[in-house]
Amino acid sequence: MTQTPNVELLKQLPQVEEVLQSPAVAQLAGIPHDIIVNAVRAQVDALRQRILGGAEPVIETAAIAEAAAARASSLNAASLRRVINASGVIIHTNLGRSVMAQEAIDAVNEVIAGYSTLEYSVENMARGSRHDHCEPLICALTGAEAAIAVNNNAAAVMMVLSEFAAGHEAIVSRGEQVEIGGSFRIPDIMQQSHAHMVEVGATNKTHVSDYERALTDETAMVLKVHPSNYRMTGFTESVSIRDLRTLVDERKAASGQDILVYEDQGSGAFLRLEAFGTYAEPAVVESLNAGADLVSFSGDKLLGGPQAGIIVGRADLIARLKANPLARAMRLDKMTLAALEATLRLYLDSETAMDHIPTVRMLIEDADSVKKRADALKAAVEKTVPAD
Ligand SMILES: *Cc1c(COP(=O)(O)O)cnc(C)c1O
């Protein structure tokens, strides 16, 4: 049943001009006039719709003006802005993960202020590839044959599965079926990339024999996922990259079948930081040395660079990824490339990396130094925010 709208109320709705004269709106400063007019109109329209729908709201020009002023102000204010991270979590996804090194900030500023060599090779005086900027650095730092960087690690995983496991089977341990913040779940990514997921082992333990039994003629890949934000302790066991390598090599020798070993490392450390008391995250180099064909990881986690997903490994496989249409859909823009290249360059000297990359520097910072910074922050906050 639709109610008859209250015509009297409709008549009471103020004209836009009248609301514009109202103090709350009239005193708005620094906001473009069009934005204010649109906000007032939207506010009046919303009331009109409510009345037409049978509601009987109180019509007050001052209240409409206040709501419109709030609407206009919020449109005009920056939404994405600086905050203080006092959470104790260094790589905090909700707060933007890694803070860039000054070198990365400078590189971005330099590149966005004018035209650039994004896809142009000055040396060859011809079209170049945007992959050329970071690949040599990533290879130098990880010992990989080849590399590609895309929008983020979720995209990297998606690309690897679609290119190499679509229509085939990919084996993954049940102990590595974790959800990584923001709804990244391996089964969902598998489905989206048309790979058939074959789960092996139990939640707490997976053995080489579990993988071995799961191998079929349809197996294209064994996937190892590093549970970055989650730890199982106690009666647990997982299979190393080295053992997976041996397994697929034996299969290849026996039947000629090619099966890829791929590790989604999540954080992808370039430095060994255990000496400083941080968590021992597997290093990219170790995974490659242990026999992974491909390894992928984020640019903005332990690496401390911009949001990116980096895939390293065999040159023939990376060449196929570069040719995949997803590489075009998930490519990096020049700002990210500039920041990533600058961050990677800092890793060429590990002392420089530890000193200049904020994420790395904070991870190895000792407790006394953190306390000093916290005390200084507390004093600064108390100066500006009155205690009550
Ligand atoms: C963080 C993470 C991802 C997703 O990486 P993004 O760069 O956030 O897209 C994928 N896999 C693992 C293991 C991760 O830790």
PDBQT file of the ligand as one rigid body, heavy atoms in Angstrom, charges set to zero:
ROOT
HETATM    1  C1  LIG A 401      49.830 -10.787   1.619  1.00  0.00    +0.000 C 
HETATM    2  C2  LIG A 401      49.784 -12.061   0.911  1.00  0.00    +0.000 A 
HETATM    3  C3  LIG A 401      49.171 -12.184  -0.334  1.00  0.00    +0.000 A 
HETATM    4  C4  LIG A 401      48.504 -11.005  -0.986  1.00  0.00    +0.000 C 
HETATM    5  O1  LIG A 401      49.464 -10.055  -1.336  1.00  0.00    +0.000 OA
HETATM    6  P1  LIG A 401      49.015  -8.555  -1.707  1.00  0.00    +0.000 P 
HETATM    7  O2  LIG A 401      50.282  -7.898  -2.122  1.00  0.00    +0.000 OA
HETATM    8  O3  LIG A 401      48.401  -7.994  -0.473  1.00  0.00    +0.000 OA
HETATM    9  O4  LIG A 401      48.040  -8.665  -2.817  1.00  0.00    +0.000 OA
HETATM   10  C5  LIG A 401      49.171 -13.392  -0.950  1.00  0.00    +0.000 A 
HETATM   11  N1  LIG A 401      49.741 -14.468  -0.379  1.00  0.00    +0.000 NA
HETATM   12  C6  LIG A 401      50.352 -14.405   0.819  1.00  0.00    +0.000 A 
HETATM   13  C7  LIG A 401      50.971 -15.636   1.393  1.00  0.00    +0.000 C 
HETATM   14  C8  LIG A 401      50.399 -13.207   1.500  1.00  0.00    +0.000 A 
HETATM   15  O5  LIG A 401      51.001 -13.124   2.679  1.00  0.00    +0.000 OA
ENDROOT
TORSDOF 0
